[in-house]
Amino acid sequence: MKIKAKIKALELLGLSFTTAPIITYLIVNWDKYTAVVPDQVVPESIKLSAGMVVGLSFAVLAAVGKLKVQGGWLFLGVMFGLSWALKSVINDIVLFTGMAFAGSTLDYIFIKGKVADLKETRIMEKQADISATKMAEALAKQMAGRV
């Protein structure tokens, strides 16, 4: 397996440490969160599903370092939309943040160091390849005039 693929696989594994307990808890308690409320325009199940898709998308983007939210206005708009969509799970937010913290701690302990080592190895291999190529070119140039 190439180093770049190993890095991506480890990053996804680290993200799963954070998200898997939360998703499992949501699945187990899905009936509680999607209870039918009389006279409700948008059913809780649709709001919850949409909020989970958006929230997981942001989590994945943040995990791979691609989430760049500029300006407070956009951030507050996203937070308002997520809090509206995930209103039924707000009561369990302490539990979710605790699970996310525990998962992130495991990610930090077991995954982040290996990812950093693999990235460093990848950079060193690229530099070694460049050095070897330059050395071969220099030797070829030097030997061309002597033969």
Contacts in CASP RR format, 6 or more apart in sequence:
PFRMAT RR
TARGET T0000
AUTHOR 0000-0000-0000
METHOD contacts of the structure
MODEL  1
MKIKAKIKALELLGLSFTTAPIITYLIVNWDKYTAVVPDQVVPESIKLSA
GMVVGLSFAVLAAVGKLKVQGGWLFLGVMFGLSWALKSVINDIVLFTGMA
FAGSTLDYIFIKGKVADLKETRIMEKQADISATKMAEALAKQMAGRV
1 9 0 8 1.000
3 118 0 8 1.000
3 121 0 8 1.000
3 122 0 8 1.000
3 125 0 8 1.000
4 122 0 8 1.000
6 118 0 8 1.000
7 115 0 8 1.000
7 118 0 8 1.000
7 119 0 8 1.000
7 122 0 8 1.000
10 111 0 8 1.000
10 114 0 8 1.000
10 115 0 8 1.000
10 118 0 8 1.000
11 63 0 8 1.000
11 64 0 8 1.000
11 111 0 8 1.000
11 115 0 8 1.000
13 111 0 8 1.000
14 63 0 8 1.000
14 103 0 8 1.000
14 106 0 8 1.000
14 107 0 8 1.000
14 110 0 8 1.000
14 111 0 8 1.000
15 59 0 8 1.000
15 60 0 8 1.000
15 63 0 8 1.000
15 107 0 8 1.000
17 103 0 8 1.000
17 104 0 8 1.000
17 106 0 8 1.000
17 107 0 8 1.000
17 110 0 8 1.000
17 111 0 8 1.000
18 59 0 8 1.000
18 63 0 8 1.000
18 99 0 8 1.000
18 100 0 8 1.000
18 103 0 8 1.000
18 104 0 8 1.000
18 107 0 8 1.000
19 56 0 8 1.000
19 59 0 8 1.000
19 100 0 8 1.000
21 99 0 8 1.000
21 102 0 8 1.000
21 103 0 8 1.000
22 96 0 8 1.000
22 99 0 8 1.000
22 100 0 8 1.000
25 92 0 8 1.000
25 95 0 8 1.000
25 96 0 8 1.000
25 99 0 8 1.000
26 33 0 8 1.000
26 52 0 8 1.000
26 89 0 8 1.000
29 92 0 8 1.000
33 44 0 8 1.000
33 48 0 8 1.000
33 88 0 8 1.000
33 89 0 8 1.000
34 43 0 8 1.000
34 44 0 8 1.000
34 45 0 8 1.000
34 48 0 8 1.000
34 88 0 8 1.000
35 44 0 8 1.000
35 88 0 8 1.000
36 43 0 8 1.000
36 44 0 8 1.000
37 44 0 8 1.000
44 88 0 8 1.000
47 84 0 8 1.000
47 85 0 8 1.000
47 86 0 8 1.000
47 87 0 8 1.000
47 88 0 8 1.000
48 85 0 8 1.000
48 86 0 8 1.000
48 88 0 8 1.000
48 89 0 8 1.000
50 85 0 8 1.000
51 81 0 8 1.000
51 82 0 8 1.000
51 85 0 8 1.000
51 86 0 8 1.000
52 86 0 8 1.000
54 78 0 8 1.000
54 81 0 8 1.000
54 82 0 8 1.000
54 85 0 8 1.000
55 82 0 8 1.000
58 67 0 8 1.000
58 78 0 8 1.000
61 67 0 8 1.000
69 75 0 8 1.000
69 78 0 8 1.000
83 90 0 8 1.000
89 96 0 8 1.000
END
